[in-house]
């Protein structure tokens, strides 16, 4: 089933009335229960020697900005013809005591930054060659799940490890300073300084590594933090908001979230076990809940000006990517959906959403691990295939950098 039909789009409109519908024979709660059938599947074939011209833009943190929106607003997604500009595989640890995983990539100032079980690495964005490698930063946060990626600031690259936060020099990877803390995820940059999610709460540092304030909020169990409009939001046993300048607690909400927070236009978006929830950033009161029935948990969404993308995870069915229309103050209304197996929406740019998925076999037995859907109707325009499971990509202007769990890093360019 290649793309949603007019009939299916009409059917999705009935969800907004509060009626929960079931579909006989579907493996997920989405009418489009077949695997996406992209127009183009790529990822194998000839690999070039690099970019003739560096792509514009940056992707400095896991979800692009401090609000975790995942919306690369100034960037355009690559379009066909798509080409593999370079590919490299990071060295694997020579001991079983070190995890061989790889973090998602971040990109800034012509470098691609990654964390592995062996430390932090910077690659040239132009051709994938190694710019530097620092193996002295300790074990990265996230071992056993997904390593926390480096966060690129103006004058430092921040790496979250079990020994605390390391600030590395972007040009050679040397350690500028370290702050000891029991970190649970990557930092979020607020006014140039890192704000840390920790086992005890939230800590804010100056750009030079001095402590500005700390706020006891319980363990931050779902990092990263989200920051916007002078407020930092953390998810632990509940949701806590603190003042970004002082660390004073502003409000608490007893919401049982299963995802990190996303903040946009005065709303805190949360994927919960009861649905997709929107809270007021001002006071934490609930604005709306998009509830499609019991046992339907949602992942952290990607939020754009017009659309909220989130993956629904029913208790006994496959995951489905949903695109919701944003409304003025009301609950988002589902517009289209597509099966993704096990996956998450990773990013949005230029009228497309990018979903990471566990692939069904497509052409040549390869697996479509990253799929681009159009914003309006959910057509699958292209997919990136890889042997290892793909991590959330770094989205640049008409280009991507993609890492997989096997440690292979690929740069993609388009027309």
C-alpha positions in Angstrom: 0.0 0.0 0.0 2.0 3.0 -1.3 0.2 6.0 0.1 -3.1 6.9 1.8 -6.1 7.1 -0.5 -8.8 9.8 -0.3 -11.1 7.2 1.4 -8.6 6.5 4.1 -8.0 10.2 4.7 -11.8 10.7 5.1 -11.8 7.7 7.5 -9.1 9.3 9.7 -11.3 12.4 10.0 -13.7 10.3 12.1 -11.1 9.9 14.9 -11.5 13.6 15.9 -15.1 12.9 17.0 -13.8 10.7 19.8 -14.9 7.4 18.3 -12.2 4.7 18.5 -12.3 2.5 15.5 -11.0 -1.1 15.0 -9.9 -2.5 11.7 -10.3 -6.2 10.9 -7.1 -7.9 9.8 -4.9 -4.9 10.5 -1.6 -5.5 12.4 -1.8 -2.0 13.8 -4.4 0.6 14.8 -3.7 2.4 11.5 -5.9 1.9 8.4 -2.7 2.0 6.3 -1.4 -1.2 8.0 0.8 -2.3 5.1 4.5 -1.4 5.1 5.3 1.9 3.3 6.1 1.5 -0.4 8.5 4.3 -1.2 9.0 5.6 -4.7 12.8 5.3 -4.2 14.8 2.9 -2.0 18.5 3.6 -1.7 21.5 2.9 0.5 23.5 0.5 -1.5 25.5 1.0 -4.7 28.3 3.4 -5.5 29.6 5.7 -2.8 31.1 9.1 -3.7 34.3 10.7 -2.4 32.5 13.5 -0.5 30.5 16.7 -1.0 31.7 19.1 -3.7 30.1 21.8 -1.6 29.3 21.5 2.1 25.6 21.5 2.8 24.2 24.4 4.6 22.8 24.2 8.1 23.6 22.3 11.3 22.0 19.7 13.6 23.7 20.6 16.9 21.7 18.3 19.3 19.6 15.2 19.3 16.3 16.9 18.4 17.7 19.9 16.6 16.8 22.6 19.1 16.5 23.2 22.9 12.7 22.6 22.7 13.3 19.1 21.2 10.9 19.9 18.3 12.9 17.9 15.7 11.7 20.5 13.2 14.7 21.7 11.1 12.8 24.7 9.9 15.4 26.3 7.6 16.4 23.0 6.0 15.1 21.2 3.0 15.1 17.4 2.9 17.1 15.8 0.0 15.1 14.9 -3.1 15.7 12.5 -5.9 18.2 11.9 -7.4 19.7 10.9 -4.0 23.3 9.9 -3.8 25.7 8.4 -1.1 28.4 11.1 -0.7 30.6 9.1 1.7 30.5 6.2 4.1 32.7 5.2 7.0 32.7 2.7 9.8 33.9 3.6 13.2 36.4 1.3 14.9 34.9 -1.3 17.3 36.2 -1.9 20.8 38.7 -4.8 21.1 37.3 -5.9 24.4 33.8 -7.3 25.3 33.7 -5.0 28.3 33.1 -2.0 26.1 29.8 -1.5 24.3 30.1 -1.3 20.6 27.1 1.0 20.1 27.1 4.3 18.4 25.1 7.5 19.2 23.0 9.4 16.7 25.1 12.0 14.9 25.1 15.8 15.5 26.6 18.3 13.0 28.1 21.8 13.3 30.7 23.8 11.6 31.7 21.2 9.0 32.1 18.3 11.5 30.0 15.3 12.4 30.1 14.4 16.1 29.4 10.9 17.5 29.9 9.0 20.7 30.8 5.3 20.9 31.8 2.9 23.6 35.4 4.0 23.0 34.8 7.8 23.4 34.0 10.8 21.2 34.7 11.2 17.5 34.6 14.0 15.0 34.4 13.3 11.3 34.8 15.7 8.4 31.4 16.5 7.0 33.0 16.9 3.6 34.3 13.4 3.2 33.9 11.4 6.4 37.6 11.3 7.3 38.4 11.4 11.0 39.1 14.9 12.4 39.9 13.7 15.9 39.0 11.0 18.5 39.1 11.3 22.3 39.1 8.0 24.1 39.6 9.6 27.6 36.1 10.8 28.3 34.9 7.6 30.0 31.8 5.6 29.3 29.0 7.4 27.6 25.6 7.9 29.1 22.9 5.6 27.6 24.8 2.3 27.5 22.3 -0.5 27.0 19.9 1.8 25.3 21.1 4.5 22.9 24.2 6.5 23.6 23.6 10.2 24.3 25.0 12.1 21.3 27.4 15.0 21.6 25.8 18.5 21.8 27.6 21.2 19.7 27.8 24.6 21.3 29.4 27.8 20.0 32.8 27.1 21.6 32.6 23.5 22.9 31.3 20.0 22.2 29.6 18.6 25.2 29.7 14.9 25.9 27.6 13.2 28.7 29.4 10.3 30.4 29.2 8.3 33.6 32.0 10.5 34.9 30.1 13.7 34.3 30.0 16.3 31.5 33.0 16.9 29.3 33.5 20.0 27.3 35.8 19.3 24.3 37.5 21.8 22.0 35.7 21.5 18.6 38.9 21.7 16.5 41.0 18.9 18.2 38.8 17.2 20.9 40.9 18.1 23.8 39.2 18.5 27.2 38.5 22.1 28.1 36.8 21.2 31.4 34.8 18.6 33.2 31.9 18.8 35.6 31.3 15.8 37.8 27.6 14.7 37.9 25.5 11.6 37.8 24.0 12.4 34.4 21.1 10.6 32.8 21.2 12.1 29.3 22.7 14.8 27.1 22.7 18.4 28.2 20.4 21.2 26.8 22.0 24.5 25.9 20.3 27.6 27.4 22.0 31.0 26.8 25.2 29.2 25.7 25.5 27.2 28.9 24.7 23.5 29.4 21.7 22.5 31.5 22.1 18.9 32.8 19.6 16.1 33.5 20.9 14.2 36.5 19.8 11.5 38.9 19.0 14.2 41.5 17.4 16.9 39.3 18.5 19.6 37.0 21.9 21.5 37.1 22.7 24.7 35.1 26.3 25.6 34.2 28.0 28.6 32.7 29.7 28.2 29.3 32.9 27.8 31.2 31.6 25.0 33.5 30.8 26.8 36.7 27.6 25.9 38.4 24.8 28.6 38.1 22.1 26.7 40.0 20.7 23.3 40.8 17.1 22.3 41.2 16.0 19.2 43.0 13.3 17.6 40.9 13.9 13.8 41.4 15.7 11.7 38.8 15.3 12.9 35.2 14.3 9.6 33.8 13.3 10.7 30.3 16.1 13.0 29.0 16.8 15.3 27.2 15.3 18.3 28.9 13.3 20.8 26.9 13.8 24.6 27.2 11.9 27.5 25.8 10.7 31.0 26.8 12.9 31.1 30.0 11.6 27.7 31.2 13.3 24.3 31.5 11.0 21.2 31.6 12.1 17.8 33.0 10.3 14.5 33.1 10.8 12.1 36.0 8.0 10.7 38.3 6.0 13.6 36.9 6.7 16.7 34.9 8.6 19.7 36.5 9.2 23.1 35.1 11.9 25.4 36.6 13.0 29.0 35.8 15.9 28.9 33.4 17.6 31.9 35.0 17.3 30.9 38.7 16.3 27.2 38.9 13.2 28.1 41.0 10.5 25.6 40.6 7.6 27.0 38.6 5.1 24.1 38.5 4.7 20.4 38.7 2.2 18.2 36.8 1.4 14.6 37.8 1.6 13.3 34.3 3.0 9.8 33.7 5.1 10.4 30.6 6.9 7.7 28.7 8.9 10.2 26.6 11.0 13.3 27.0 9.2 16.7 26.7 8.8 18.7 23.6 8.1 22.5 23.9 6.7 24.7 21.1 4.6 27.9 21.1 3.8 27.7 24.8 2.7 24.1 24.9 4.6 21.1 26.4 3.9 18.0 24.3 4.2 14.6 26.0 3.9 11.1 24.8 2.1 9.1 27.6 0.5 5.8 28.2 -2.9 7.5 28.0 -2.4 9.4 24.8 -0.6 12.5 23.4 -0.9 15.2 26.0 -0.5 19.0 25.8 0.3 21.1 28.9 0.5 24.8 29.3 4.1 25.9 29.5 3.0 28.8 31.7 1.4 26.8 34.6 1.4 23.1 33.7 -2.4 22.7 33.4 -3.7 20.3 30.8 -4.8 21.9 27.5 -5.8 18.7 25.7 -5.3 15.0 25.4 -5.4 13.1 22.0 -6.7 9.8 23.3 -7.4 7.0 20.8 -8.3 4.4 23.4 -6.8 2.4 26.2 -3.4 0.7 25.8 -2.3 3.2 23.0 0.9 4.9 24.2 2.6 7.6 22.2 6.3 8.4 21.6 7.8 11.9 21.9 6.4 13.9 19.0 8.0 16.0 16.3 6.3 19.4 16.2 6.1 21.8 13.3 4.0 24.9 12.7 1.2 22.9 11.1 1.6 19.3 12.1 2.4 17.1 15.1 4.0 13.8 14.2 4.0 10.9 16.7 4.2 7.2 16.7 1.4 5.3 18.4 2.3 2.1 20.2 -0.7 -0.1 20.8 -0.3 -2.8 23.4 -0.9 -5.7 21.0 -0.3 -4.3 17.5 2.4 -2.8 15.4 3.5 0.9 15.7 2.0 3.5 13.4 3.2 7.0 12.5 0.4 9.6 12.9 0.3 13.1 11.5 -2.0 15.4 13.5 -3.3 18.8 12.4 -2.5 21.4 14.9 -5.5 23.4 16.1 -5.8 26.7 18.0 -5.8 25.4 21.6 -7.7 22.2 20.9 -6.7 18.6 20.7 -4.8 17.8 17.5 -6.8 16.0 14.8 -5.4 12.9 13.0 -4.8 13.5 9.3 -3.0 10.4 8.1 -1.1 7.4 9.4 1.3 4.7 8.2 2.6 1.5 9.7 6.3 1.6 10.8 6.7 -1.7 12.6 8.8 -0.6 15.6 9.9 3.0 15.2 9.7 6.7 15.9 9.4 9.9 14.1 12.9 11.4 14.2 12.7 14.8 12.3 10.7 17.0 10.0 11.8 19.5 7.4 10.5 21.1 4.2 7.1 19.5 4.3 8.4 16.0 5.1 8.6 13.8 8.2 11.4 11.3 8.6 10.5 8.1 10.5 13.0 5.6 11.8 11.6 2.0 11.6 12.5 -1.6 11.9 12.2 -2.5 8.2 10.3 -5.2 6.4 12.3 -6.6 3.5 12.1 -4.4 0.4 14.0 -4.5 -2.8 17.0 -6.9 -2.9 16.4 -8.1 0.7 17.6 -4.8 2.2 15.5 -3.0 4.8 14.1 0.4 4.6 15.2 1.9 8.0 14.5 5.6 7.4 11.4 6.7 5.5 10.4 10.1 4.2 6.7 10.9 4.3 5.1 14.0 2.8 3.5 16.3 5.3 0.1 16.7 3.7 -0.9 13.2 2.6 1.7 10.8 4.0 3.1 9.5 0.7 6.4 7.6 1.2 8.7 9.4 -1.3 12.0 7.7 -0.5 13.6 5.3 2.0 17.2 4.7 3.2 18.1 1.1 3.5 20.9 -0.3 5.8 22.0 -3.5 7.3 22.0 -2.2 10.8 19.1 -0.4 12.6 19.2 3.3 11.8 19.5 5.9 14.5 17.8 9.3 14.3 19.6 11.3 11.5 21.1 14.7 11.4 19.1 16.8 8.8 21.0 19.4 6.9 19.9 21.5 3.9 19.3 18.9 1.1 21.5 16.4 3.0 21.5 13.9 5.8 24.0 12.2 8.0 22.8 8.7 9.1 24.4 6.3 11.6 23.4 2.7 12.3 23.9 0.5 15.3 26.7 -1.3 13.6 28.8 1.9 13.6 28.4 2.7 9.9 28.0 6.4 9.2 26.7 7.6 5.8 26.3 11.0 4.3 23.4 11.5 1.8 22.9 14.3 -0.7 20.1 15.1 -3.0 19.0 17.4 -5.8 
